[in-house]
Amino acid sequence: MKKISALILAGGKSSRMGRDKALVDYQGKPMLQRVYQVAQECTQEVYVLTPWCDRYKHILPLDCNYLNEFQPGNGALYGLCQGLKQISTQWILLLACDLPLLKTKIIQQWINDLEQVAEDILAVVPHNSSNWEPMCGFYRHDALPELQSFLQTGRRSFQEWFSNIKVQALPVTPEIQLMLYNCNTPGDLNKTF
């Protein structure tokens, strides 16, 4: 089994942005393209989960692995579940498509540290003082049965799911907090760091 793949979620409604966030330029490059390039530098395979595969073909490589989202609108936890069902690597690096400040160096260090993660840990996720940052985290393939059981209860919150499984926290330094910045509104695109 290969060690790690990346799964980029690009199926949200982008209602606060007013247009598809994945295609929005951030400093001259579409956000999805930025996220894809970092994921490609860090993992053996990159998958994009979306109900609109044709929409992104002009900004992603020809050999991009698309997964057709079966249940659009059900949220990121459903997207992760679908990815875990179709991707057989030991770990999945889950990424949102609206993280334009991702740093290859930080993610690569996190990947290197996965070797030391105990077998019963099902997720390794950044945690700041108040909550988890699940859209830039690592999920073990073995988490699938637990996730399916959780989703069958009708709940869809990562924060709730994490209270039911063993999660290892990645400390969030100021540099990592900046890296986790996501763009949800047109105003977010104009912030400079």
C-alpha positions as CSV (number, residue, x, y, z in Angstrom):
1,M,0.0,0.0,0.0
2,K,1.4,3.4,-1.0
3,K,1.9,5.7,2.0
4,I,-0.1,8.9,1.1
5,S,-2.3,10.5,-1.4
6,A,-3.9,14.0,-1.4
7,L,-7.6,14.6,-1.7
8,I,-8.7,18.1,-2.7
9,L,-12.3,19.0,-2.1
10,A,-13.7,21.3,-4.9
11,G,-17.5,20.7,-4.6
12,G,-18.7,23.5,-2.3
13,K,-21.4,26.0,-3.2
14,S,-19.0,29.0,-2.7
15,S,-22.1,31.0,-1.7
16,R,-20.2,33.6,0.4
17,M,-17.7,34.2,-2.5
18,G,-20.5,34.5,-5.1
19,R,-18.6,32.4,-7.6
20,D,-16.7,29.2,-7.7
21,K,-13.8,29.6,-5.2
22,A,-11.7,27.0,-7.0
23,L,-11.4,29.2,-10.1
24,V,-10.9,32.5,-8.3
25,D,-7.5,34.0,-8.9
26,Y,-5.3,34.6,-5.8
27,Q,-2.3,36.7,-6.8
28,G,-2.6,35.6,-10.4
29,K,-3.3,31.9,-10.1
30,P,-6.6,30.0,-9.5
31,M,-6.8,28.8,-5.9
32,L,-7.4,25.2,-6.9
33,Q,-4.3,25.2,-9.1
34,R,-2.2,26.5,-6.2
35,V,-3.5,23.8,-3.8
36,Y,-3.0,21.1,-6.5
37,Q,0.6,22.1,-7.1
38,V,1.5,21.9,-3.4
39,A,-0.3,18.6,-3.0
40,Q,1.6,17.3,-6.1
41,E,4.9,18.3,-4.5
42,C,4.1,16.5,-1.3
43,T,2.3,13.3,-2.2
44,Q,2.5,10.4,-4.6
45,E,-1.0,10.9,-6.1
46,V,-3.5,13.8,-6.0
47,Y,-7.2,13.4,-6.4
48,V,-9.8,16.2,-6.9
49,L,-13.3,15.4,-5.7
50,T,-15.9,17.5,-7.4
51,P,-19.2,17.2,-9.2
52,W,-17.8,19.4,-12.0
53,C,-14.8,17.6,-13.4
54,D,-15.0,19.4,-16.8
55,R,-14.9,22.8,-15.1
56,Y,-11.3,22.5,-13.9
57,K,-9.7,20.7,-16.8
58,H,-8.2,23.9,-18.2
59,I,-6.3,24.7,-15.0
60,L,-5.1,21.2,-13.8
61,P,-2.8,18.7,-15.5
62,L,-4.2,16.4,-18.2
63,D,-3.5,13.4,-16.0
64,C,-5.3,14.7,-13.0
65,N,-7.2,12.1,-11.0
66,Y,-10.8,13.2,-10.7
67,L,-13.4,11.6,-8.4
68,N,-17.0,12.4,-9.3
69,E,-18.7,13.6,-6.1
70,F,-21.7,11.4,-5.5
71,Q,-23.5,13.5,-2.9
72,P,-22.7,17.2,-3.6
73,G,-23.9,19.6,-1.0
74,N,-23.5,17.2,1.9
75,G,-20.3,18.7,3.2
76,A,-16.7,17.9,3.6
77,L,-17.1,14.9,5.9
78,Y,-19.0,13.1,3.2
79,G,-16.3,14.1,0.7
80,L,-13.7,12.6,2.9
81,C,-15.7,9.4,3.3
82,Q,-16.0,9.1,-0.5
83,G,-12.3,9.6,-0.9
84,L,-11.5,6.9,1.8
85,K,-13.7,4.5,-0.1
86,Q,-11.9,5.0,-3.5
87,I,-8.3,5.8,-2.5
88,S,-6.3,2.9,-1.1
89,T,-3.3,4.7,0.4
90,Q,-2.5,4.3,4.1
91,W,-3.1,8.1,4.6
92,I,-5.1,10.8,2.8
93,L,-4.0,14.4,3.1
94,L,-7.4,16.2,2.9
95,L,-7.2,19.8,1.5
96,A,-9.8,22.4,0.8
97,C,-9.5,24.1,-2.6
98,D,-9.4,27.6,-0.9
99,L,-6.1,27.4,0.9
100,P,-3.8,29.6,-1.3
101,L,-1.0,30.0,1.3
102,L,-0.1,26.3,1.7
103,K,3.6,25.7,2.3
104,T,5.2,22.6,0.8
105,K,7.9,22.6,3.5
106,I,5.5,22.4,6.4
107,I,3.3,19.8,4.9
108,Q,6.3,17.6,3.9
109,Q,7.5,17.8,7.5
110,W,4.1,16.7,8.7
111,I,4.2,13.8,6.2
112,N,7.6,12.7,7.4
113,D,6.4,12.7,11.0
114,L,3.5,10.3,10.2
115,E,6.0,7.4,10.6
116,Q,5.9,8.0,14.3
117,V,2.1,8.1,14.7
118,A,0.6,5.3,16.8
119,E,-1.5,2.7,15.0
120,D,-4.7,3.6,16.8
121,I,-4.6,7.3,15.8
122,L,-7.0,7.7,12.9
123,A,-6.4,11.4,12.2
124,V,-3.6,13.9,12.5
125,V,-4.9,17.4,12.3
126,P,-3.8,21.0,13.1
127,H,-5.4,22.3,16.4
128,N,-5.4,25.9,17.5
129,S,-6.5,27.1,20.9
130,S,-10.2,26.8,20.1
131,N,-10.8,24.1,17.5
132,W,-9.5,21.6,14.9
133,E,-8.5,22.7,11.3
134,P,-9.8,19.5,9.5
135,M,-9.4,20.8,5.9
136,C,-5.6,20.5,6.0
137,G,-5.2,17.2,7.9
138,F,-4.3,13.6,7.5
139,Y,-6.7,10.7,7.7
140,R,-5.8,7.1,8.0
141,H,-7.6,4.7,5.6
142,D,-8.6,2.6,8.7
143,A,-10.8,5.5,9.7
144,L,-13.4,4.6,7.1
145,P,-15.6,2.3,9.2
146,E,-15.7,4.8,12.1
147,L,-16.6,7.6,9.7
148,Q,-19.3,5.6,8.0
149,S,-20.9,4.8,11.3
150,F,-20.7,8.5,12.4
151,L,-22.3,9.7,9.1
152,Q,-25.2,7.2,9.5
153,T,-26.2,9.0,12.6
154,G,-26.9,12.1,10.5
155,R,-24.1,14.2,11.9
156,R,-21.7,16.0,9.6
157,S,-19.3,17.9,11.9
158,F,-15.6,17.1,11.9
159,Q,-15.4,18.6,15.4
160,E,-18.0,16.1,16.6
161,W,-16.4,13.2,14.8
162,F,-13.1,14.0,16.4
163,S,-14.6,13.5,19.8
164,N,-15.4,9.9,18.8
165,I,-12.0,8.9,17.5
166,K,-8.4,9.1,18.4
167,V,-6.9,12.3,16.8
168,Q,-3.4,13.5,17.2
169,A,-3.0,17.3,17.2
170,L,-0.5,19.2,15.1
171,P,0.4,22.4,17.0
172,V,-0.5,25.6,15.2
173,T,2.3,28.2,15.2
174,P,1.8,31.7,13.8
175,E,3.4,30.5,10.5
176,I,1.0,27.5,10.3
177,Q,-2.0,29.7,11.2
178,L,-1.1,31.9,8.2
179,M,-0.8,28.8,6.0
180,L,-4.3,27.7,7.0
181,Y,-5.8,30.9,5.9
182,N,-8.8,30.2,3.7
183,C,-10.7,32.6,1.3
184,N,-14.4,32.5,1.7
185,T,-15.4,36.0,0.6
186,P,-14.3,38.5,-2.0
187,G,-12.8,40.6,0.8
188,D,-10.6,37.7,1.9
189,L,-8.8,37.9,-1.5
190,N,-7.5,41.4,-0.9
191,K,-5.8,40.7,2.5
192,T,-2.0,40.9,2.3
193,F,0.3,39.2,4.7
